[in-house]
Structure formats: C-alpha cells, structure tokens
Amino acid sequence: MSNLSIFKKIGAVAVSTVLATSMLSACGSSSASSTASGITIFNSKMEIQDQMQKMAKAYTKSTGVKVQVYYSSDTVAAHLATKYASGDPYTISMVDAKDIYSLAKEHAVDLSKESWVSKTDQAISIDGKTYGFPVSVEARGLIYNATAIEKITGKTFDPKDYSTLTKFKELLKELKAGGMTTPTGVLKEDWSLAAHYLPQVYEEQTDPSAFITKLHDGKVDLNKNAKFTSLMNTFDVLKANNYAASSAVSADREVTEQKLAEGQIAFMFGGNWDWSVINQYKYSKNMGIMPVPQNTSDGSNEKLVGGGSKYFMIDSSDHTSDTQRKEAKAFLNWIVDTKAGQSFIVDDCSMVSPFSNNKLAVSDPLSASVKEYADAKKLIPNYNHLPDDHYTILGADFQKYLAGQENRSDLASSIESYWKTAKVSTVSE
C-alpha cells in the first residue's frame, strides 16, 4: 500500500535502468556456483533507498559479506518478472504481501525454521510454510492534527472520544464554529481511494475472503451492506467538509498534507507513510492516526487497518548458491536480533518493527500511533489479494464519486460489476 503512495509521490525514478544494467553485467544469467558469495537486495521502498545503501556498506564492513542494494520504480511484479526471465534474480527481494502469495511457492525459500518466526505475528505462510519476512508495520486511518483541534476547542483532544460518526460530526461542527471552516482534506489519488479506503469495506467484513467470493459470484448488494454503508457515510462527511470540495479531483496531495501539517485542516485519511510528506513542512508534533469514525458497535471503529507492509523473500533458484542463501538468512537474523539491525529499522528508516523483541521507540507521531495500536492488537488485517487493476479501475470510479459525478448507487454498481469479472485469488495460509 505505501509502495503505491510512494510511487505516486516520486514519479518516475530513473535509477532502475542503470542499476539493472550493472547488475546484469555483474551477475550474468547462468546458475550460481556452489561457492558464490555476497548478496543482492531488491528494495521496493524508495524512501529508504539511501538508508539501505548506507546499511549495506556498514554491514559489509562489519561482517565481510558483500551486500549490494538495488531499486526500481517499476512495479514489483513487473520488475521481478524481468529478473526471473533473464535468470538473474536477487538474493533477497523486498515485495508486497500479494507478491509473496503469487511468487513465493515458485521462487522463494521456506523460512519456517528460522528463529525470528516466533518473534512476529506478521510473517506470511502459505500451505504451512513461511516465505515472507516482514520488514515493517504500516496502518491507515484518520490522521489528525491535535494542536489545531485543541487550539479551537480549548481542551485536550482524545481520539477515543470521537470513535462514532455522530461524535465526529459534532467535533467538526465545533471546529467550523471556531473558525476552521473546512476541517478535512481528501486525497484524490486512485490508490488512496481504491487501494486504501475502499478495501476497508472488504477488510471489516466477518470473513473478507468469503465476501470477495460472494462479490465475484454476484451475490452482494453493496447498497444493503452495513459496512459499505457505514464507511461511505463517513466518507461523505469527509467529502462535505473537504477544503477542496469544489475542485476535489484536482487537489494536490502535497498541498493537502501541508495544510494538515500546519493546522489549516484537522483531519485527512491516510497512513503512517504520509509522514514522509508531512515532515517536509512546518508540522505539529502533536499528530497521530485514529480509527475511521463509524456508528457501529462491532469494535471496528476502535482499530486501525494494517499489518506487515513489505516483505523480504530469499531466492530459491539455482542462480543463487547455498552460500548466498546462508548469508541471506544471516542478514535477516541481523535485522531481528542485533542492536544495529533493530536500530536500522526504527532509527534510520523510521519504520515500526514487526518483531516483539525490538523495543526501540519510533520517532514520528504517526508511526507511534501505529505501534500503539499494533502493540494493543488493535489492527484489522489487510486484505492482501486485491487484483493489480483494482485500484486503477475502481479508483477512477471513486474519483467520479468524489467529484459528484456519480452517486453512491452508481459507485456500488461499478464495484459489483468489477468483481464479477475480476480474478479472485484464494490461498491457504
């Protein structure tokens, strides 16, 4: 998910071609010798590329194992497909959860016996075998600027007091009366609308996979679905109070996040990855993420949605030697069990560690919120099997809804029609 947002934020990055070319010449396309050593890492999280490269140099210096880090602005699946096709896979690849499900059984090593498996509940297993090493925890909800809220209300802001839509609407009314005429911002990006907000409709169902199957079979009437209604009711409130309501689909993301950072608006739906944008401005340190307010009694309005957001998998092909696989496993253990590895995740990369033995405090307030909810077991799991075209196709429909060009029933019909022809994935974990 964050990967999508970063791609949109940075645009095309021309690093991949140079790096891929150099790697091809360095590694060739034949099978690795049994004694080949040194590991290559594909990084798909652009905002930590500098940190990854610095870490690689330090790791090589301290262990003697050569580590090279590569990045590509292509989609993960497309980039790795070219590497597999050329017989030139990375030793370790950082992928999204859905890529583990689609690639791991054919291309990844079974890591079930590694000691770190017992220290996290975010690893990904398929058919009883663990393939995905979780790199970080990310979550989404409603980002708030408490400083801006308290400046108007004159009292300490506790997000737990506004878990229902009724209470949230009362707060917005108070903020507007106090001079903040448009208290919310709504990102118009397709990935925000249809890869982050809309999936929450699926993720809050009692059995998300069964619900998707029913959508695929044409057995769901979204207009009569309680979760769709509840989340769309909240979205309508955010939309009605949007500072850019009259030009919602042309609002610039950076402008929206600057307004939130500096307190011109109080709320925006997003995730802890948004800190990389917010911290570019004169931000308030009294910020955080709260669950999406909803008039519900099932507890979903007390939880963020999230979990492991990036995963490492180790190549299982003949193009990687047993020595390299041993070195790759040692690298993963270094991340989990050493002070240097733990600090790399939390201090250098500002990420929330998914491992229980990493007690380091995260520095940015959004990630601090995510860690608080994760530690309290208050995360609704991501649905990790969305088709690749889900956010582009339904994002365009959601943008029409945001712009007032179609109503809720139209959007519901578009979603139902999409799923009737979409490829549905089912995986045994």
N, C-alpha and C positions, 0 to 999 in steps of 0.2 A: 503494500500500500504506500508507504512512504517513498518507496522507489519511484512510484508513479509521480508523486508530487515533486520529487527532486528532478526527474526528467523534465517536467513541465517548467520548473523554475530555471534550470540552467540552459535549456535549449540544447542544440546540438553541440556536442563536445568532440573536438577532433583528435582526441587522444588515442582512440581505439585503433585507427589505421596504422599509426606509427608503431604502437606497441605490438599490435598483432603481427605486423611485418617483421619486427625484430625478433619476436618470439618464434615465428616460423623458421627463420634462418638459424636461430639458436638451437631449436629442438628437432627440426626435421620432421618427417612423418613416419619413420619406421618405429618398430617396437623398441622399448627401452631395454638396455642391457640389465642383467640382474644386479649389477653393482652401481648403476646410475644413481647419483645422489643430488640433493638440492631440490627445493620445492618451488613450484609456481602457484600463485594465488590469484584467482579472478575476483576482483572486488566490484560489486554491483551497487555499492552505496557511495555515490560520488562525493558526498560532503565529507567523507573521512579518507579520501584518497591520500592527502598529504600525510595524515597521521599513519596510514598503513605503510607508506613508503619509509617514513622515519622509523617505524617499528621494525620493519624488515631489516634495515641496516643495523639497528641495535641488536636484534635477535641473532643475526649472522655473526656479529662481533662477539656476542656472549656465548654462543653455542657452537660456532663453527659450521653451522648448517646454512648454506646459501638460500636466501628467500628472495624471490622476485615477485612484485605485485603489479597487476595489470588491471586496466579499467576499460570499459567500452560503453558508449552511450546508446548502443543498440539494445533492443530488448534482450533480456537474459536468455530466453529460449532461442531466439534467432542467432545470437552470438555463439552460444554453446553448440548449436547445431553445426555451424561452420567449423568449429574446432573438432568436433567428433568426426565430421565428414573428411577432414584433412588428416585424421589420425594424429592430432596434436592437442590432446586435452590438457587442461590444467590439472595439477596435482590436487589442489583444493579449489572448489568453486563456491562462491557466495551466491546463493539463489533465493528466490522467494519460495514460500511454503508450497505453492501449487507446482513449482518446478520439481520439488522433491517427489511429489506424488507422480509426476509424469515421467521423470528421468531416472530416479534412484534405482529401481529394480534392475535396470539395464546397465547403468553407468556408475553406480556408487558402491562403496564398501560397507558391509554390515558392521556397525559400530556398537552392537548390543553389549559387548563385554567390556567396553571402556568404563573406567571408574566414574567419569563425570555423569553418566546416565542417571545415577541415583541422586544427583545433586540438582536436578531440574525437572519440572513438570512440563517443559515446553519442547522437548525433543520430539522429532517426528518418526514414528514407526509405521511400517507397512507390513502386513502379514506377520506381525510379531517381531520384525527385525528393525532395529534403529538405524536410520540412514542420515537423519538431519540433525546437525549440531546447532542449537540456537545461538545466535550471535547477540541479539538484544531483544528487549521487550518494548513494543510500541502500542499505544492505545489512542482511541479517539473519543471525543465527547464535545462538550461545550467549553471552549476556552473563555476565561473571564479575566477582567482587569479589576481586582478588588479595590485598588486605590481609587479608581474612577467612580466606582459604585459607592464606596464609603464617603467620598467627598460630597456626594449629594444626599445620601440617606443619613449621614451622621452617626452611623452605628456599624459595628464590625460585621463584615459580610461572611456568613457561613453558608456555603453552597447547599448544605444538607437542609437548610430551611426552605429551599426553593426546588425541591425534587418533583413537585407536581406542576403541571402546566398552569393550574389555577393560581398558585402562589407566584410562579414565574411571571405571569401576566400582570399580577399586582405590582411586582417589583418594577417591571418595565413602565407601568403607568406612573409609578413614583419617580423613576428616573426622568421620564418625559416632563412631568410636572416641575422637576427640579432644574430643567434647562437642557437635558440631553435629549433633543427632540427625536433622534433616530439612534436607539441604543444598540442596534445589531449590525453585523456585516454578514453577507452570504457569499462564499466563494462560488463563482460561476463555472469553474473548471469542471469538465466532464468527469475527471477522476474523483473530484471531491463529491459531486452529486451522486454518481452511479458506481463508484468503487468504494466510497466510504459511507455516505448517508443511506442510500437505498439498501445496501446489503444488511444494514441493521434490521430491516424488516424481516429478512430471512433468519438472521442470527438470533433474533429474540423469539423465534418460534420454538415450541417444545422440542421438536426434532427437525432441525434445519434441513438435513438431507432428505427426509421424508417429504417435507414441504416443497422442496425443489422438484422432487419426483412428481408430486401432485400438480405443480405448475406445468411441468413438462407434459403431463397427461391431460392438461386442460381441465383439471378438476378443482381449480381455485378461483373464487370470485374475490378479487382483492378489495373491491368496494365494500364487501361484507366481512373482510378480515380485520380483526381487532387490532393487530399490530400495525398493519398498514395505515389504518385509520388514526391510531394514536400518534404514530411518528409523523404522519402527514399533517395532523393538527398542529403539532409543534413546529413543523417546517413552515406552515402558513403564518404562524406568529413571528418567526424569524424573518420571513419574507416581508410581512407587512411593516416591520419596524426597521427594515434594511436602509442604511443611509443612502444606498444607491438604488432604491426601489424603482425609480423612473428609468434607470438605464442598467438594470441588474446584470444583463449578459455582456456588458462591455466594461464592467467594473474591473479595475486592475487589482490583481492579488496583492501586490506589494503595497498599494495604497490602503487596501482594507486592513492588512496586517499592521501597517504603520499607525493607522487610526486606533486600532486596538491597543497596540503597544503604548501609545502616548495618551490613551484615555479619552479620545474623542467618541469612541463607541465602547460598549462594555462587554459584548459577547460576540463570539464567532465560532461556528462549528469547525473543528479541526483535530489535530493530534499533536503529540509532543515533537514531531518532526518540524512543526511550524516554528519552533524556537530558532531554527537556523535563519529564518526570515525576520522574526520579531526582534532578535537581538542586534539587528542591523540599525535599529532606531533607538530613540531615547525612551527606553522601555521602563515600565514599573517592575520592581522585583516582586511585588505582591500580586502575582498572577497564578493561575492554575487551570486545571481541567476538571469539570464536573460532569456527571452523567446527564444525558439529554432529559430535560424535564418532561414528564408524561403523567397524565391522570390514570395511573394504574396501581394495582395492589399486588402485582406479582414480584416486586423487588427489582425489576429491570431498570427502574429509574434510580437505583442506588448503585449501579455498576457502570464502569466504562466498558467499551468493546475493544478487545485487543489480545495480545499474546506475543509469541515469537514472531518477529517480522522479517528476519533474514537468517539464512541457514548456511552452514558450511557442509559440503559433502566431499568425500575423498574418492578420486577416480579409481575404478576397479579394472581398467583395461590393461592389456599387455603393453601399452605405451607408457605405463607408469611402473617403475620397478618396485620390488618388495621393500627395498631400502627406502625409497621415496615415500611409500605408504607408511613405513615405520616412523619416518621423520615427520610426516603429516600428522600422525596420531600424537606424537610428542608435542607438536606445536599446539594442538587443541588442548592437551593437558596443561600446557604452559599458560594458556589463557585462563583456565579454570583455577589452577592450583598455586600459581606463583603470585607474589605481590606485584611484580612487574606486569604480568598478564592481566591481572584484575584492574590495575591502575590504567592500563592501556584502554580497556573498555570504558571505564567510568570517568577517569580524569582527562585522558587525551581525546576520547571520542564523544564524551558527554552522552553516553548511552546507559540505559538501565540494563544491568546484568540479569540474565535469566537463571543464574546459579545461586543457590541458597548460601553457599559458603563465601560469596563475595559481599561483604558488609559495607563496602565503601559508599559514602553518601553521594548522590548525584547533585550536581551544582545548579542546573537550571530549574526554575519552578515548575515547568510543565512536566518534565521527567520526574521531578519529585512527587507530583500528584500521581503519575502513573505508577511509580514504585509503591506509593501508599496503598493504592487500590490493588496492585498485584500482591503485595505482602498480606493484605486482608482477604485474599482470594475473592476479590470483587471485580473480576474481569469476565465478561461474556466472550467466549471464544470466537475468533474469526472463522468465517466460512471460507475455507481455502480452496474451493473447487470451482470458482466462477470461470466461465469460458473467457478466453482472451479478448473477445469482442464485446463483452458485457458492458464495460464502462464507456466504450466509444458509441455504441448503438443507443443504449438506454441513457447515456449521458446527454446525447443530443435531444432526446425526448424530454428529459428532465429540465434542460435549458429552456425548452419551449414553455414548460410549466412555470419556471421561474420568471420568464418574460411575460407571462399572462397570455400566451398564445394558444394554450390549451388548458382544459380544466382537469380536475383530479380523475374523473372517469376516463378521460382520454389517455392520461398517463397510465392508469391501471390497465387499460386495454392494450397499450403498447407493451407493457411489461409482460402481460399474459401472452400476447402474440409472440414476443421474442422467445420465451421459454418453450413454446410448443415446438419450435424447430431447433432449439439450441442443443448442443452436445452435452449430455449430463454425465458427470464422472462419479463413479462410486468406488471407494477404496476401503479395504479392510485394514484397520489400524491395530 
